[in-house]
Amino acid sequence: AASSAHEGPAAFAAADPDDGLVTGSATTEVAPGLNLTQFDRFDPAGWIRGDTLAVDLGSKVLKPTYLSPGTVSARTPLSQQVARAGAVAGVNGDFFDISATGAPIGVGIDRGQLQTAPAAGHNLTASITDDGKARLASIFLEATVTLPGGAVKATNFNSPVLGTDAIGVYTPLWGASGRATSVAGAARVREVELRDGVVTATREQPAAGPIAAGTTLLLAREAGADALAVLKPGDPVDVAYAPRTDAGNIAVAVGGNEVLLRDGVVQPVDNVAMHPRTAVGFSADGRRMWLATVDGRQADSRGLTELELARHMKSLGADDAINLDGGGSSTLLARNEGEAAPSVRNSPSDGGERLVPNGIGFTTVPGSGKLTGFAPAPAVATADADRVLSGLTRHLVADGHDDTGAAVAVEPHWTTSDHRRATVTRGVITGHGPGSVDVVAKSGRASGKTTLSVLGAPVRLGTSTEQVALSAAGAKSTFKVYGYDADGYGTWLEPDDVKLDYDHSVVRIEPSGDGYAVTALTASGATAITASAAGFTTHLAASVGT
């Protein structure tokens, strides 16, 4: 579970690493100083698929940003947090209280302002300082509550759980989640409400609902509750809090649970449990950082142990690295240059984005808005999209962009490096003969290119499934149509190249990405689906009900 700092049994084995065989790797630019690399690898333990954002913090275009829903105890898909911040890329962040409040367990800092913090425990962070240095930093809470009779130490700030004898400080930034679970099992509890430095209410259990603007709450248990028990409405109370660290002035920080690398040395971490992973690495000089995810719990990616993750981060160039929340939380978003918005680039193991409390990402400074280049690519960026069969087509997007990578809408002039292999018209490339071909988008002095593989003419068709089984009216599923040349090489076919015949009273079939979406229109029934392209046909069945 995401609330746990460990997702498997603790064990360390210094086995010799086998990096395996990288079967595919592609790097694209997100913005100046920020690249996305996606790779597939096979080793004796199975397949691994990963994504890495490599960041040059010397870039004048990039700005680090703390990703969140806006309050500490709220959870939303990371894509919403990225959109809220206007970020061009980011990864999920801290472990969190998954079964109760939803709040991060460790430290969070946004634009230098403390969001959440424990005094001790879960103090490791991935941090970026005001002067643009990425650091593995330990950050602690320095908080004092000055009562009429003297000062006491507060132990937590907007934290999901208070330990024995603790005093927690809560602000409106906490959000809507209740605080009763924060003091679950406490022998004695005291909550004190402050406004403008004066006690306005005291109670023996935390109140429900969000904290009103301009209000600070002190929530305490056992000895902490005893210290606050003397307070009554009208008493003056001063609360002061700040992060404490030797890493300098922190601009952005998210918490993690394990140091994977320290000073270039792999640490003694778990080498048993394989899970989806998220990690952040830092160069020795703090000028570069890597935000990485590795998929897991899937047929095409087994996940990594913490030890394997440490070695992976070191192979990227990291000197220090920290493990962030993994499992179903692992999520990485990025745009390509010229794309209007970032999209999820990894494959979350839950089948979609998990609701998470925070993350770390990057925005860009405002761009010129003037066209400086293109980043042409297949319109649907899925497996084998960079292939096209002779006689058939592939749709492309030009993705014009300015000096920061922001989208600029311009219709380019398209050309190919060899018109005998392929031609392109208004962003649709048609294959003519086998071989590699460069496709160029150009307007004025701005240009960009991508490379596609033209396969031979199709000699047979196939589908991703033999039968689409739908449970009842309204149920949905998908399928793809593939074409294969005489050498056995293949790719999915654009819906524009395929003609479908089927019983329209049983199902509705609509183009969807690199295939088709099927919706049942009746409670019970069946139909054959015939797909035709390039003079060939293939068949599958669709059934509804039992």
N, C-alpha and C positions, 0 to 999 in steps of 0.2 A: 504494500500500500504506500501511497505517496507520503503518508504521515510518518513513515518509519525512516530512520536514517540509514538503515541497511535493508537490502532486498534479498539477502541470502545468508547462509551460514558464514561465519568469519573463519577464513582459512587462508594461509599464505603458502604458495609453493613456487619456488624460484625455478620453474621449468624453463628450459630453453625455448625462446619464442620461435614460432614458425609463422612468418608474415604472410605466407601463402602467395597466391598468384592474383594480381590485380587484372581482372578481365575487362574492365571498362572504367574510364575516368574522363570527366569533362569539367572544364573550368570556364566560368563566364564572369563578366564584370557586372557588379551591382551598382557601383558608383566609384569614382576615382579613389583608390586606396582600399577598396572593399571588393573581394572576389569570393565567389561561391564555387566550391569543388564538390562534385558528386562522384562516388566511386562504388564499384562492386568488386568484391574479392572472394576468393575461395581458398580455404585452408583445410587441414585434416579434420577440423571440427565442423566444417560446413560453410555455408554462404554468409557473407557479411555485406551489408549495404550501409553507406554512411554519407553524411553531408558536413561540410566544413566551411565556415565563414572566416576568411583570413583578413585581418584588419591592420592597416598601416595607420597608426595613431598620429603620424606626422602629416596626414592628409588635411589640407585646409578646408576640405569639403565636408568631412564627417564630424558628427557630434554624438557622444554617447548619450543614451537615454535609459531611464528606468521605466520599465513597462509595467502597467498595473491597470485595474479597472477604475481606479480613482479613490477607493477606500481599501483599508488593510484587509478586512474580513470578507470582501467580495471576491468571487471567482468568475472568470469569463474565459472563453476561448482566447488563446494567445493572438489569433488574427484580429480580434476586436481591440486588444490592447495595443497592437502594432498600429492599427488604424487610428486609434485615439491619440497616440503619440506622433503620428505622421512619420513613423519609422519606415526605412527601406528594407530592414532585415532585423532579425532577432531570434533569440532562443528562450525557452522557458527557464525559470529560475529556481527558487528555493523549495525545499520540502515543506509540507504544510499540514495543518490539523484537518485531515481529510474527513474524519468522522464527526466533527462538531462545528467549530467556528469557521473553518476554511482559511484561517490566517496563516501567514508564513511562520515557520518555527524560528528562523534566524533573523539576521539583521537586514534591513532594507533602507537605502538612502537614495533620495531623489533630489537632484539639483542642490546637493549639500544639506538637505533637510531630512532629519531622521523620520522614518516611517514606522518602523518597528524594531525592537531590540530586546534581547535578554541581557542580564548583567554577566552571566557566566553560562557556558554551554552554548553550542551552535553559534560561535562567534567567528568562524571562518567565512570569508567572503571573497567573491570576485569583484574587484574594485577598480575604479578609474579615478585618478586624482584631478584636482582643478587644473594642474599643469599638463594634463594629457598623458599621464603614465599609468599603464595597467599594472596592477599589483595583486598578489595573493596576500590579503590583509586580514589580520585579526582585529575585530572592532568590538569594543565593549561599551556598555551604557554607564555613563557618569550622571547620576541623578540624585538630587537632594530635595527633601521636603522639609521646609522650615516651619515648625509648629510654634505656638506661643511658648512652649516650655523648652524648645531646643530643636536641633536638626536631626533627622533620621535619613537613612539611605533608601532610595527606591531601587527595586531590583529589576523591574521590567517596564517596557514602554510598548503599549499597544500589542501585548503578547497574548497568544491563545491559551497559555497554561501558566499558572502561578505555582511555584513550589512552596513547600512548607515555610512559614514565617515571612512570606514575601509581601512586598508592597508594589503594586503595579500602577502606573500612570496611564490613563486613557484619555484620548482627545476625540473630537468629532471625526478625525481621520479614521478612527476605528471602523466606522460603518454601522450596518444594521444588525449584525449578528449579536446574539445574546452573550452575556459574560458569565452565566451561571456555571457552565462547564469549565471555565477557567479556574474556579475554586472548588470543583467537585471533590468531595471527601474531606473538606476542611473542617476542623473542630470548631473554629470560630471564624466569622467573616464580618468585615466592616467595609461599607462603601461610603465615601464622603464626596459630596458634590460641591465644586468650587466655581465661583464666578467673580471675575475681577479681583482675585486674590482673597475672597471671603467665602467662608463656609455657608452654603445655602440649605443643605440638607444632609442628614446622616441616616443610614439604614443598616440592617443586619444581613441583608441579601442584596445582590446587584439588581438594579432596576432593568426592566426589559426595554427594548427599542434602542434606536440610535441616540447618540449624545448630542444635545442641542448645541448650536453654534455659540461660541464664546464660553463654553463650559468645559471644565476639566474634572475628571473623576479620579479618585484614589480608591483602588480596590485592594484589600489586604486580607491576610489570613493568619491565624494563630498569633505569634508574637507581633507580626505586622499589624494585625487587627487590634491588638492590645495597645499599641502605640497610638493608634488613631482614635481609640475609644474615648479619649478625654475631650475630643473636639465637639463643639456644639455650634448651631447656626450663629453667624456673626463673628466667629473667631477668624483672625487673619492667618492665612497659610500661603506660603510662597513655594512654588514648584519650579525647579531649574533642572534641565536635562540637556545632554549633548553626547555625541559619540566620542569615544576615547580610543586613539590608535597611534602607533608610531609610524604609520604609512603616509602621513601628510594630510592635507585637507582633501577629504573624499567628496567627489561630485556625485558618483553613482556607485551603488554597491548592492549585490544580491547574495544571499547566504547559500552555503553548501555544507557538505557533511564530511568529506574526506579529502585530505591532501593526497593527490596522486603522484605528483612530482615536486621535489623541492631541491633547488639548486642543481637541476639536471639529473637527480638521483631518483629512480623509481622507488616509491615507498612500499612498505610491507602491507599491502591491501589484499582483499579477498580475491582468490583465483578459482572459485568454485561456481558461483551463481552467475549464469549468463542472462542478461536483461537488456532491454533498450536503455541507452545511456545518453546523458547530456553532460558536457564538461566544458570548462573554459581554461585555456592555457595562456601563458605570458612569456614573452622573451626576457632574457636576462636584463636587458636595458629598459624594459617596460614600454618600448616603442611599438611592439607588435603584439597582437593577441589573436587567439583562435577560439571561435565558438563552434563546438562540434556536437553532432548527434550521430548515434548509430542505432539503426532499427533493430528490433528483436521480437521474439515470440512469433515469428512468421516463417513461412517456408523458404523465402528468399533471403532471410537474414536472421541468424540465430541469436544475435545480441553479443555482448562482450562481458567478460568478468571485469572487475575493477582493475586487476593487474594488466589485462589486455588493453583496457582503456588507457591506463598510464603509459604503456609502451606506444600506443597509437598517438597520444598527445606528444610524446617525445619525438616520434618520427615526423610530426608536423613542424617541429622546431621549438617547441615549448621548453622552457627551463623550469617553470613552476606550473602546476595545474591543479584544479579543484574539481571534484565531482559534484554536479548539481542534481536536482530531482530527476529520476529516470522513470523506467516503466512506462505506463500509459501517459505520463506527463510529457515525455520527450517530444518536443516539437521545434521545428526550425522553419522560419518563413524568410523569404527573400524575393525581391523582384529582379528581373533582368533590366539592363539599361533600356529605356524606352517603354517599359511596361507601366501601366497606370497605377498598379498596386501590387504589393507583395502577395505571394501565395504560399501555401504549405508545401515544402519541398521534400520533407521526409515522409515516412509512412507510419503514423502513430499506431501503436499496437492495439489501442481500443477500437480501431476502425474509423476513428474520427478524432477531432481535437477534444482532449479532456479539459474541463474547467480548471484553470490554474490561477494562483493569486498574483504572480508577478513574473518578470523576465528581464532580460537585458538586451538592448538593441542599439541601433544607430539611425539617426536622422541625417539629413544633409542641409547645408546652408541653402538659401534661396538661389536658384540658378538664373541664368540670363533669359531663359525661355526661347533662345535662338537655336536653331538646328545646328548641331556640330557633328552628328554622325548617325548611323543606323546600326541596329543589332538584329539583323534578319534571322528568323528561326521558323520552324514549323508552327503553324497556328495552334496545334494540339501537341504539347510537348510530352508525349508518352514514349514508351519503348518502341524502337524501330521507326520513329517518326522521321528520322533522317534518311529513310529509304523510300524509293519510289520505283514501281515496276514500269518497264517500258510499255508505252501505250496508255498508261494510267497517270493519275495526277496526285499532287500533294499541295495543300494550301499553306501559304506562308504569311507571316506578318513582318512588316518592315521595322517596327519599333524605332522610329526616329526619336532622338533625344538631344538634350542640351548638354552643357558642360558639367552638370552634376548627375547626369543620367536620367533626369526627369523627362517624362514623355512630351514629345512635340509632334503634333498631328500633321504629317506631310505625306503626300502620295508620291513615291519615288518612281524613277525609271528603272526597270528591271532588266538585267542581262545575265547570261551564263558564260562560263569560260569556254564552252564547246557546244555549239548549237546542234551538233550531230548527236550528242548524248542527251541534251535536254534543252527545252525552251521554256520561257516563263512569260506569262501575260497577266497583268494586273494581280500579281501575287499568287498565281496558280502555276506551278511548274508541271510540265508534261515530260515524262521520260521517253527517250527515243532509242537509246542503245546503252549497253552495260558499261559501267565505269564510274569514276568519281568526277563530280562536277562542282565548280564554285558558282554560287549564285550571288550576284551583286545588286544591292539597292543603292541608288545614287540620286542626289538632287543637289545641283550646284557643286560646291566643293565637298559636300558631306557625302560620305559613303560608308558602306559596311558590307561584309560578306559572310556567308555560311557555306558549308560543304555538305553535299548530299551524295548518297550512293544510288546510282541508277542500276536496278537489277534487270535481268532479261525479261522478256515478255512472259506473262503468266501462262502456265500450262495446266494448272488446276487451282481450285478454290477450296477453302475450308472455313470452319466456324469455331469460335471459342468454346462452344458446348453443343452437344447433340440434342439437348432438350431444355427448354425454358419451362420450369414448373412453377405455376402461380397458385397460391392457396385459395384465393377468392377474388371476387370483383374488387378492383382497386389495387390489388397486389402488383408489385413492380419487380422487374429484373432487367438484366442487360445481356447483350451478346455482341461479338465482333465478327467481321468477315475478313478473312485473310486470303492473299494470293501468293502463289509460289512459282518461281521460275524453274527452268529445266535442271538447274544445279541444286535445287532444293532450298534456295534462299527465298525468304518471304517477308511480308510486312502486312499490316492492316490496311484495308482499303477505305478511301474516302467515301462517305455516304453518297457523294455526288456521282461516283463511278459505279454505284451498285443499284440495281433494280430489284425491289422486293415484291413478291406475290404471296398473299395470305388472306385469310378470312377476316375482313375488317369488322365483322360483328363479334368476333371472339376477343381480339386484342387490338390495341393501338400501338404502333411502332413508330418511333420518332428518332431522328439522328441525335446522338449525344456524344460529343467528344470524338473518340476514336472508334465508336461503335454505335449501338442503338439502345434506346430505352424502351422496354415493353411494359404495357399496362393492361391488366385484365379488364375486360368490359362486361363480362358475364360471370355468373356464379359457378357455372360449370360448362365445359366445352373443350374443344381441341382444334388445332389447325396446323397444317404443314406450312412452313415458311421456305420459299424458294428464293435464293439470292443468285442473281445473274450479273456477270461483269466480264467484259472482254471476250464474249462468246462462250463462256463457261458457266456452269451452275453448280450450286451446292445446296444442301437441304438441312433443315433442323425442324424440330417440332415444338409447339407451344401448347401446354395443357393448363386448364384452370380447374380447381377443385380436386376432389379425390378420384 
